[in-house]
Amino acid sequence: MIKTRITELFGIEHPIIQGGMHYVGLAELASAVSNAGGLGIITGLTQRTPEDLAKEIARCRAMTDKPFGVNLTFLPSVTPPDYPGYVRAIIDGGIKVVETAGNNPAKWLPALKEAGIKVIHKCTSVRHSLKAEAIGCDAVSVDGFECGGHPGEDDVPNFILLPRAADELKIPFVASGGMADARSLVAALSMGADGINMGTRFIATKEAPVHENVKQAIVAASELDTRLVMRPLRNTERVLTNAGVERLLEKERELGDNIKFEDILPEVAGVYPRVMVNGEMDVGAWSCGMVAGLIDDVPTVKQLIDRIVGDAEVIIRSRLLRMLS
């Protein structure tokens, strides 16, 4: 058993969190992670309406009696989602952990706190982590440059970012980006984190409700197969390369600083359901971490979590303690 401030804070057995992922964080995966002793997360905005989210929470509740959370990403948008409705669905659904991401969640914290909800905010820098601490977040998920999705614009990898976060933060934090196995967990703990958040690794599991093509693409990929897209728009995203992604990068090269979001719409808009549900692997950009290079099987979630925790104990007790003598 590895007990940390994160296991205590969220009332979970193992310091392993499944991050929110578009069209991946459904009840099937969230409940499997929670049942295996981690913290499963339903991705709020994958549900088209607050009513849909309420149903997904109820569906997950029927599949596990362990704690699980909801991810709510606050995006800058001309027509924003019904955030008050989503927050209400989370509170009414009895959720006790919310993973926030994107814009500063300060506006939504009072309502969440009043409902006794713990908030963990995703950050890609120390300054953002300190801001999250200052506004009252209970924990942060520190995302290094290796991560799938949006790594920010600073390009600081976890070997530097995690110890820096540990130097500055008082609240607990988990390491996100490049996390796949027992070595990741032990390394994260040694650098001051209180656990790990895994995204890409959880997509390649039996319970992940995505097309088999997606799982096999991650297994087949090496650490060299991700690309950074939308960098000229300062909305950098790490994605797995495919024909659509290479088309997008070609447009970025051709248009340079004149590129607009509309120019790449065919490669980014509406891509997730086509990839995750239909298995169309070449249509465009979907988030994937460099950690794909460490993934070579598709276990059940329980097998994965048991393996990580069991192997981590072996590394700590046998390998590291032996070095001391």
N, C-alpha and C positions, 0 to 999 in steps of 0.2 A: 504493500500500500504506500502510495506517495501522497502525503498530505501537504497542502500548501494553503496560502491565503485565498487562492481561487476556489479550491474545493470547499473551504469553509464558507466563503461568501455566497456561493451558489448552491450549496448543499448537495454536491455531487461526489462521486466516489473517486474519480480519476481527473487529473488536471488537463483534460483534453476537451476542446470546444470545436464543434463543427460550425464554421462560419456561414453566414448567409450567402447563398448563391442563386442567381436568377434561374428559374426553371429546374433547379436541383433541390432546393430546400423545401421539399414537400413533407407531408406527415410521415411517409414511409421511411425516409432517411432520418428525419429528426427523432422519431420514436426509437429507431434502431440504435442511434447513438446514445440516447438517454437510457435505454434499456441495458446498454453495455457499460453504463457507468460514467459516460461523458455527458456533455451538455449539447443536446440537439437543438437546432435553430430552424424555424420556419421562415422563409423569405417573404416578408410582408407584401412587397410590390409585385411579386409574381401573381398574387391574387388580384384580380382586376378591380374588385370593389371591397370595401370594408365588410360587407355581408359575406363575400366569398372567404375573406380571411377568418371571420367568425366560424364559418363552417369547417375550415381547414384546422383551426385550433381544436374544435370539438372532435374532429376526426383523429387528430393526434392524441388527444386526451383519452380516446377509446383504445389507443394502441400502446399507451404507457402510463404508469402511475408515478413515474419519476419526473423530476423537474425538466422542463424544456423552455426555450425562449423564442422570441420573434425578432427578426432583423427588420429595421425600418431605415431605409436610406433616404436622406433628405437631399433632393436634387434641385439645382436651379432650373426653373421651367417656366415657360410662358403660361401654360395652363397646368399648375401643380396638381398632383393627386389629392384626393380628399384626406389630407393628413389628420384633421380632427376626427374623422370617421374611423381611420385606421387605429389611432390612439385609443379611441373609445372601445373598439373591438378587442384590443389587447387587454385593456383594463377589465372589461366585462367578461372576457374569457378566462380571467384569473391567472394570467401570465405573470410570473415574478421576475423574469429576466428579459431585458431588451438590449439587443445589440444595435446601436445607432451607427450610421456611416454618412459620408457626404458632408453637407453643410453643418455648421454649429447647431447642436440640438437644444441649446439653452431654453428656447421658447417652450419646448415640450416637457422639460424636466419637472416643473412643479406638479403637473397633473400625474406624471408617472410616479414621482416620489410619494405623493399623497396616497397613491394606491399601493404603496409598499414595494414598488418595483425597483430592482437593482439595474443600473444602466452601465453597459460597457461600450465605449466609443472607439471606433477604428481610427487610428492615426498613422500618418506616414512620416512624422517628424517629432522631435522632442518638444519643439515649441507648441505644436498642436496638442500633444499629450499633456503638457503643463496647463494649457487652456482648458482642456477637458476636466482636469483635476480641479482647476479654479472654479469652474461653473457648477461643480458638484457631482460629476460622474463618479461612480463607485470603483471603476476599473477602466483600463484601456487595453486595446489590442494593438500592439505596435507592429506595423507592416513594413518589412524591409523591401528593398528594391527588387528582390527575387520574386516577390509575390505575383500571383495571377491577379488580373483586374487592374485597379488604379494604384500605382506605386507612388503617386505624387511626382514632383518635379525636381527633387533634391538628389535622387540616385544614390542614397546611402544604404549599403547592404547591412544585414542583421548583425554581422560580426562587430560592427561599429555602433549601430543604432541601439541594440539591446543594452550594452553596458552604459551607453550615454543615458538611456532612459532610466536605468537602475540608479545612476548617480543623481538624477534630478527628481524622480517621482517619489511621493510618499504612498500613493494608492497602489494596489497590486496591478500588474500588467501581464498579458500573455504575449508570446512571440508568434507572429504570423508571417508567412512567406518562407518557403524552403523547408517546411515542416512535414516529415513523412514517416519517421520511424523512431525507435528508441534513442538513437544517436541524437536526433533532433531534440527530443525531450530533455535528455541529460545536458546537452549543450545549452539549451535555452535556460534551464534551471541554473546552470553554472554561471550564466551571464546576468543573473538577477531576475529573470522572469519567474512567474509563479505557475506557468503552464504553457500550453501551445494551442494555437488555433489552426486547424487544417481545413483547406478548401479542396484543392485539386485532388489530394489523396483520397478524400471521401467520395469523389465522383467515381473513382475506380473501385467501387465496392458492389457487392451483389444487390444490396437494397437500394442503391441510388436509382431513382426513378427516371433514368435517361436511357436513350437508345444504346444498344450494345456497341454500335460503331464508335460512339464517344469514348466509352471505356477502353476499347481496343486501340483507339488513336492515342490515348494517354499512355497506355502500356508500351506502344511501339515508339513513342517519342523519346528523344534524348534531351539532355539539358541544353542542346543547341537549337532546339526546334520552336522556341517562342520568339515572338517579334514584338516590338514596341510600336503601336500605332497611335495616331492622333496627337503625336508630339508637337507638330506645328500649331495645333489648336490649344496647346497647354491643357490637354485633357488626356494625358498619356495613359494607355491601357496595354497591359501585357497579355498577349493572346497566342494561341497555338497557330502556327503557320498553316496555310492552305491556299488554294488557288485564289479564293476571294480576298484573303489577306494580302497576298502578293500583288493583286490588282490595286488594292487600296494603297499600298506602299508606292506603287508606280505612279499613281495620281499625285501622291504627296511629293514625289521627286519632280514630276513635271510642273506642277502648279506652284511649288515652293511656298513662299509667304503669302501668296494670293489665295491659297486654298480656303474654302469655306465648308462648314459642316454639310451643306446641301450637296457638295461635290461627292461626298463619300456615303451618302444615304443608302445607296444600293447594297453596300457592303456591311452596314451596321444596323439599319432599321429592320426590325422584325426578324432578325437572324436567329435569336435564341430558340423559339419554338421549332423552327425548321431544323436546327442542329440537334437540340436535346430530345425533341419528340420524334421527328421524322428521320434523324440520322443522316441528313444531307451535309456531308462534311466539308464541302468546298464553297459554301454560299457566302461566308464572310467571317467577321471577327467574333470570337467567343473567348472569354477569360480562361487562362491556363497559366500556372506557375512554372518556373524553371525546374521545380521539384519533379516534374514529369520524368526527368532523367533518373530519378530514384525509384520509380514505380514500375514494377514488372509483374504484378499479379492483380487479380480481382477477388479478394477474400470477402467473407461476410464482415460486417462492421464489428461484430463481437470478436471474430478472429483477429482483426486488425488491432483493436484496442487492447485485447489481452496480450497480443504479441508485443506491442509497444511498451506496455507497463511491465510485463515480465522480463523482457530483454533489458529495459532500463535498470531494473533492480540488479540484474546480473552485471551490467556495466559498472554500476556504482559499487556494489559489494565486492565483486571479484577484481575487475580490471583496475579501477581507481584506488580502492583501498589497498590492493596489493602493491601498488606503486609507492605508497607511503612507507611500507616496511622495507 
